[in-house]
Amino acid sequence: MIGLDCAEPTLVFEQWRSELPTLNRLLTHGTFGRLRSSDPPITVPAWASMLSGLDPGQLGFYGFRNRRDYSYEGMTIASGASVKADRVWDVAGKAGKRSVVVGVPQTYPVKPMEGWLVSCFLTPPGAEKFTWPPELKDEIGQVLDGAPYEVDVHNFRTDNKAQLLADLYRMTDKRFKVLHHLLHKPWDFGMVVEMGTDRIHHGFWAFMDPRHRNYVPGNPFENAIRDYYRHVDRLIGELLAQVGDDTLVMVVSDHGAKPMMGAFCINEWLIGQGLLVLKEYPEAQVPLEKCEVDWSRTKVWGSGGYYARMHFNVKGREPQGIIPRAEYNAFVDEMIQRLHATTDQHGRLLGTTAVAPARIYRQTVNIPPDLMVYFGDLSWRALGSVGGGKVHTFENDTGPDDANHDWHGIFIIDDPRRDLGGRRLDGLQLQQVAPTILTALGVPVPPTMTAPVIAWD
């Protein structure tokens, strides 16, 4: 299973298909379709949802940053320690199968497993324990001739695009070199996730896409993403030549990508709506956490990112809550209506959608946001900073970023022993992947995985 974080179906299935010979062969000989991501379509929780068969509410994390408690400060990062559910290699391991797992998000901190694991981009710089078994680290050092293994690029939100490209290629080449070595182990299930596809989208989308407000025809990085896709396609071809023609192959992504048209300053908007009250407005743009909020008069505050999380100040739940519990559901509906009515800088409807976790998940473990908001159906990023007095902006408060996430990733499956004729599959959803993997391995699917197996053959 080859995971390409953020790989975009339009690029793979249509625009560049003829330039990607390995993926084109899999598409022509196998079967494929667009894969609906999790809600929200974010790396965390999408990969964990895909590999456990559970939705984010059941997993208990709703993005990278989640509320630790009902205070106004406590936010935590959802690392591998947050994943309490078994993922496919855990289930397969209990059935006596061994796995090779490389770069799958939320595998740091490392946990024991049946097989070999190299952890993910959440691994801190200089971490000593990023493999299972621990001695695998020394083995990787030998494979790379003493060069450090790289879990991620140093900074994908940078203006130094030439350096970013060099970093991306170096990281990806190292990952595939290590994977080639690990595939000599006696494995039953092998999986890699390459983060470079995500990082290059965020770093270079404006150089490629005429729809982007910053696109300039003929710029020196116009083909950077295409060329990187071609490079990864070649690496995948070399990988598949190693595993031979008796191996079932999947290529998947956790979500897609699209041009970022702008950023919507959620807390500025909430201030304008009279829902968020500051004791003193800042002179410059700062995170909301650095402002003094008048909680006795505040009903809602927000957290930014590729989507927004809205948190309500509920009486008896938050320390200074003012929304009566009896009015909670009505207030949810009111906020959804207000958010659906948001407009761009010209007063045109954005096409924003908002959902309440309690209404879309089977259950909500830990502390979900009260609303998750997708501005412009994910064409606009959400900014949580305040200062400057603008609701609409075209600069990102965490550094340059050209792309936002989109709802659909890719799913390709190919059995080299059978010609499936390039049939296109419809209606695929990310939670179907885990039971499909286990079924292919001949391992019973746990009752917690309720999504249907993909009927690919």
C-alpha positions in Angstrom: 0.0 0.0 0.0 1.6 3.2 -1.2 0.2 6.3 0.5 0.8 9.7 -1.2 -0.4 12.3 1.2 -2.7 14.8 -0.4 -2.3 13.3 -3.9 -4.9 14.9 -6.2 -7.2 12.7 -8.3 -7.6 15.2 -11.1 -3.8 15.3 -11.6 -3.3 11.5 -11.3 -6.4 10.3 -13.2 -6.6 13.0 -15.9 -4.2 15.8 -16.3 -0.8 14.0 -15.9 -1.9 10.4 -16.4 0.0 9.9 -19.6 3.2 11.3 -17.9 3.0 8.8 -15.0 3.7 5.4 -16.6 3.7 3.4 -13.4 0.4 4.8 -12.1 -1.1 4.8 -15.6 -0.3 1.0 -15.8 -2.0 0.4 -12.5 -5.0 2.5 -13.5 -5.3 0.7 -16.9 -4.8 -2.9 -15.5 -6.5 -2.4 -12.1 -9.5 -0.4 -10.9 -9.7 3.0 -9.3 -11.8 5.9 -8.1 -11.9 9.1 -6.0 -11.8 8.4 -2.3 -13.9 10.6 -0.1 -11.8 11.7 2.9 -12.8 12.0 6.5 -14.7 14.9 7.9 -12.5 17.0 8.3 -10.2 16.1 5.4 -7.0 16.6 7.3 -3.9 14.3 7.5 -4.8 13.9 11.2 -7.3 12.3 11.6 -7.7 11.0 8.0 -4.9 8.3 7.9 -5.9 7.0 11.4 -9.5 6.8 10.2 -8.6 5.1 7.0 -6.4 2.4 8.8 -8.7 1.8 11.8 -12.0 2.0 10.0 -13.3 4.4 12.7 -14.5 7.9 12.2 -12.8 10.8 13.9 -15.4 11.1 16.6 -14.8 7.4 17.5 -11.1 8.0 17.5 -11.4 11.1 19.7 -9.4 13.7 17.7 -10.6 16.1 15.2 -7.4 17.6 13.7 -3.8 18.1 14.8 -4.8 20.3 17.7 -7.6 19.4 20.0 -9.0 20.7 23.3 -7.4 18.9 26.3 -10.3 20.0 28.6 -13.0 22.6 28.8 -10.7 25.4 29.9 -9.9 28.2 27.5 -6.2 27.3 27.1 -5.7 23.6 27.0 -4.8 22.3 23.5 -2.9 19.2 22.7 -1.3 17.7 19.5 -2.8 14.3 18.4 0.3 12.1 18.2 0.5 8.4 17.9 -0.3 8.2 21.6 -3.8 9.5 20.8 -4.6 6.5 18.6 -6.1 4.0 21.0 -7.8 1.8 18.3 -6.1 -1.0 16.4 -4.9 -0.2 12.9 -4.6 -2.7 10.1 -1.1 -3.8 11.1 -2.2 -4.4 14.7 -5.1 -6.5 13.6 -2.9 -8.4 11.1 -0.2 -8.9 13.8 -2.7 -10.6 16.1 -3.5 -13.0 13.2 0.2 -13.9 12.8 1.0 -11.5 9.9 4.1 -9.3 9.8 4.1 -5.8 8.5 6.5 -3.2 7.2 5.2 0.3 8.0 7.1 3.5 6.9 6.1 7.1 7.5 2.4 6.5 8.4 1.1 9.6 10.2 0.6 9.2 14.0 3.1 6.4 14.4 5.2 8.5 16.8 5.7 7.7 19.7 6.5 4.3 18.4 4.6 1.3 19.8 5.6 -2.4 19.6 4.2 -4.2 16.6 4.7 -7.5 14.6 7.2 -6.4 12.1 9.2 -3.3 11.3 8.2 0.4 11.6 9.8 3.7 10.8 7.8 6.6 12.3 6.3 9.7 10.7 6.6 13.4 10.3 5.4 14.0 13.9 8.8 12.6 15.1 10.7 15.4 16.8 14.1 16.4 15.4 16.9 14.3 16.8 14.5 11.7 18.3 16.4 8.5 19.4 13.4 6.2 19.3 11.7 6.4 15.9 11.7 2.7 14.8 10.4 -0.6 15.8 12.3 -2.6 16.8 14.6 0.1 18.3 17.8 -1.5 16.7 16.2 -0.8 13.2 17.5 2.7 13.6 21.1 1.5 13.3 20.2 -0.6 10.3 18.7 2.5 8.6 21.9 4.5 9.3 23.9 1.8 7.5 21.4 1.8 4.5 21.8 5.6 4.2 25.6 5.5 4.7 25.4 7.5 7.9 23.2 10.2 6.5 20.3 11.1 8.8 16.8 9.7 7.9 14.4 12.6 7.3 10.7 12.2 8.4 9.8 15.6 6.8 11.2 18.7 5.2 12.5 21.3 7.5 10.0 24.0 6.5 7.5 23.7 3.7 6.1 27.2 4.3 9.1 29.1 3.0 9.9 31.6 0.3 13.1 29.7 -0.6 11.5 27.5 -3.2 14.8 26.1 -4.6 15.8 24.9 -1.2 12.4 23.4 -0.6 12.6 21.4 -3.8 16.0 20.1 -3.0 14.8 19.1 0.5 11.7 17.3 -0.9 13.7 15.2 -3.4 16.3 14.3 -0.8 13.7 13.3 1.8 11.7 11.2 -0.7 14.7 9.4 -2.1 15.8 8.5 1.4 12.4 7.1 2.3 12.2 4.9 -0.8 15.8 3.7 -0.3 14.9 2.6 3.3 11.7 1.0 2.0 13.6 -1.0 -0.6 15.8 -2.4 2.2 12.8 -3.2 4.5 11.0 -5.1 1.8 13.7 -7.7 1.9 12.2 -8.6 5.3 9.6 -11.5 5.5 6.5 -9.3 5.4 2.8 -9.9 4.6 1.6 -6.2 4.6 3.8 -3.4 3.5 2.9 0.3 3.7 4.6 3.6 3.1 3.2 7.2 3.3 5.2 9.8 1.4 4.6 13.3 2.8 6.3 15.1 -0.1 3.2 15.2 -2.2 1.5 17.2 0.5 4.4 19.5 1.1 4.9 20.3 -2.6 1.3 21.2 -3.1 1.4 23.7 -0.2 4.7 25.1 -1.4 4.1 25.3 -5.2 0.4 25.2 -6.2 0.3 28.9 -7.1 3.2 28.4 -9.5 1.2 25.7 -11.4 -2.5 26.6 -11.3 -3.9 29.4 -13.4 -6.9 29.6 -11.0 -4.6 30.8 -8.2 -4.5 34.6 -7.7 -0.7 34.5 -7.5 -0.1 32.4 -10.7 2.3 33.9 -13.2 2.6 32.2 -16.6 6.1 30.9 -17.4 7.4 31.2 -13.9 10.5 29.1 -13.1 8.6 26.6 -10.9 5.6 26.1 -13.1 6.4 22.4 -13.6 7.8 21.7 -10.1 4.8 19.7 -8.9 4.4 17.8 -12.2 8.1 16.9 -12.2 8.0 15.7 -8.6 5.0 13.5 -9.4 7.0 12.0 -12.3 9.9 11.4 -10.0 7.7 9.6 -7.4 6.0 7.6 -10.2 9.5 6.3 -11.2 10.3 5.4 -7.6 7.0 3.5 -7.3 7.9 1.7 -10.5 11.2 0.6 -9.0 9.5 -0.5 -5.8 6.9 -2.6 -7.7 9.6 -4.3 -9.7 11.1 -5.4 -6.4 8.0 -6.9 -4.9 7.1 -8.9 -8.0 3.9 -9.9 -9.8 2.3 -11.8 -6.9 1.7 -8.7 -4.7 -1.6 -6.9 -4.5 -0.9 -3.2 -4.8 -2.9 -0.2 -3.5 -2.1 3.5 -4.1 -4.1 5.9 -1.9 -4.2 9.4 -0.6 -5.9 10.7 2.5 -7.4 13.8 0.8 -6.9 16.0 -2.2 -5.8 19.6 -2.8 -7.1 22.8 -4.4 -5.9 26.4 -4.8 -6.2 28.5 -1.7 -8.2 31.5 -2.7 -7.9 33.4 0.5 -8.1 33.3 4.3 -11.1 34.0 6.5 -10.2 35.5 9.8 -12.7 33.7 12.0 -12.1 35.5 15.3 -12.2 38.9 13.6 -15.6 37.8 12.1 -16.8 36.7 15.6 -15.8 40.0 17.0 -17.8 41.8 14.3 -20.8 39.5 15.1 -20.6 40.5 18.8 -19.9 36.8 19.7 -16.3 37.3 20.8 -15.4 40.2 23.1 -11.8 41.3 23.9 -10.9 43.5 26.8 -8.3 45.3 24.7 -7.9 45.0 20.9 -4.3 44.3 19.9 -2.2 46.8 17.9 -0.7 44.1 15.7 -1.9 40.7 14.5 -1.4 38.1 17.2 -2.8 34.7 18.1 -6.0 34.9 20.1 -4.2 33.1 22.9 -2.2 36.3 23.5 -5.3 38.4 23.9 -7.3 39.0 27.0 -10.8 37.7 26.3 -13.8 38.9 28.2 -15.3 35.5 28.8 -18.3 36.9 30.7 -19.5 38.4 27.4 -18.1 35.9 24.9 -20.2 33.1 23.3 -17.8 31.7 20.7 -14.2 31.6 19.8 -12.4 29.8 17.0 -9.2 27.9 16.0 -7.8 28.3 12.5 -6.2 25.9 10.0 -7.3 24.4 6.7 -10.7 24.3 8.3 -12.0 26.2 11.4 -13.1 24.8 14.7 -15.7 26.8 16.6 -15.8 26.4 20.4 -18.9 27.6 22.4 -18.8 29.1 25.9 -21.5 26.9 27.5 -22.8 27.6 31.0 -21.8 24.8 33.4 -19.3 23.4 30.9 -16.7 26.1 30.4 -15.4 28.0 33.4 -17.3 31.2 32.6 -19.9 29.8 30.2 -22.8 32.0 29.2 -24.8 29.9 26.7 -27.6 28.1 28.6 -27.5 24.3 28.0 -31.2 24.4 27.1 -30.4 26.7 24.2 -27.4 24.8 23.0 -29.0 23.0 20.0 -30.8 26.2 18.9 -27.5 28.1 19.1 -25.8 25.4 16.9 -28.5 25.9 14.3 -28.1 29.7 14.5 -24.4 29.6 14.1 -24.6 27.2 11.1 -27.0 29.7 9.4 -24.7 32.6 10.2 -21.7 30.8 8.8 -23.5 29.7 5.6 -24.2 33.3 5.0 -20.5 34.4 5.1 -19.3 36.2 2.0 -16.0 37.0 0.3 -14.4 40.4 0.1 -16.8 41.5 -2.6 -19.9 40.5 -0.7 -20.5 37.3 -2.7 -21.5 34.1 -0.8 -18.5 32.0 0.0 -20.3 28.7 -0.1 -19.3 27.9 3.4 -20.5 24.7 5.2 -20.5 24.0 8.9 -21.2 20.7 10.7 -21.7 19.7 14.3 -19.5 16.7 15.2 -22.3 15.3 17.5 -24.5 15.1 14.5 -22.2 13.4 12.0 -20.2 10.8 14.0 -21.3 7.6 15.6 -20.0 8.9 18.9 -17.8 11.8 20.0 -14.9 10.7 22.3 -12.9 13.3 24.2 -13.7 17.0 23.5 -14.9 17.8 19.9 -15.2 21.3 18.6 -18.8 22.5 18.7 -18.7 23.2 15.0 -16.3 22.4 12.1 -16.4 25.0 9.4 -15.2 24.8 5.8 -15.0 28.2 4.3 -15.7 28.4 0.6 -16.0 24.6 0.6 -12.3 24.5 1.5 -11.2 27.1 -1.0 -10.5 29.5 1.9 -8.3 28.8 4.9 -9.4 29.8 8.4 -7.1 32.2 10.3 -7.4 32.4 14.1 -5.3 35.5 14.6 -6.7 38.9 15.5 -5.5 42.4 14.8 -5.7 44.5 11.7 -9.5 44.6 11.7 -9.9 42.6 8.4 -12.1 39.5 8.0 -10.6 38.6 4.6 -6.9 38.4 3.9 -4.6 36.8 1.3 -1.6 36.1 3.5 -1.3 33.0 5.8 -0.4 33.8 9.4 1.9 30.7 9.6 4.0 31.3 6.4 3.5 31.0 2.6 0.9 28.3 1.7 -0.6 28.0 -1.8 -3.1 25.1 -1.4 -5.9 24.0 0.8 -7.2 20.4 1.2 -10.0 19.0 -0.8 -12.6 16.3 -0.1 -11.4 13.5 -2.4 -8.1 11.6 -2.6 -7.2 8.8 -4.8 -7.7 5.0 -4.6 -6.1 2.5 -7.0 -6.0 -1.2 -6.6 -4.2 -3.7 -8.9 -3.8 -7.4 -8.8 -0.9 -8.2 -11.3 -2.4 -11.7 -11.8 -5.7 -10.4 -13.1 -6.6 -7.7 -15.7 -9.4 -5.6 -14.2 -9.6 -3.4 -17.2 -9.3 0.0 -15.6 -12.8 0.0 -14.2 -13.7 3.2 -12.4 -15.3 2.8 -8.9 -17.8 5.3 -7.5 -18.9 6.2 -4.0 -15.7 5.2 -2.2 -15.1 6.4 1.4 -11.9 6.3 3.3 -13.1 4.0 6.1 -13.6 1.2 3.6 -9.9 0.9 3.1 -9.1 -1.0 6.4 -11.5 -3.8 6.0 -10.5 -4.1 2.3 -6.9 -4.6 3.3 -7.7 -7.2 5.9 -9.9 -9.1 3.6 -7.1 -9.2 1.0 -4.8 -10.5 3.7 -7.3 -13.2 4.7 -7.7 -11.7 8.2 -11.1 -11.5 9.8 -12.5 -8.0 9.9 -13.2 -6.8 13.5 -16.8 -5.8 14.2 -15.6 -2.2 14.9 -14.9 -1.8 11.2 -18.4 -1.3 9.9 -17.7 0.2 6.5 -18.2 -2.2 3.6 -15.3 -3.9 1.9 -14.5 -2.3 -1.5 -15.8 -4.6 -4.2 -12.8 -4.1 -6.5 -12.7 -7.4 -8.3 
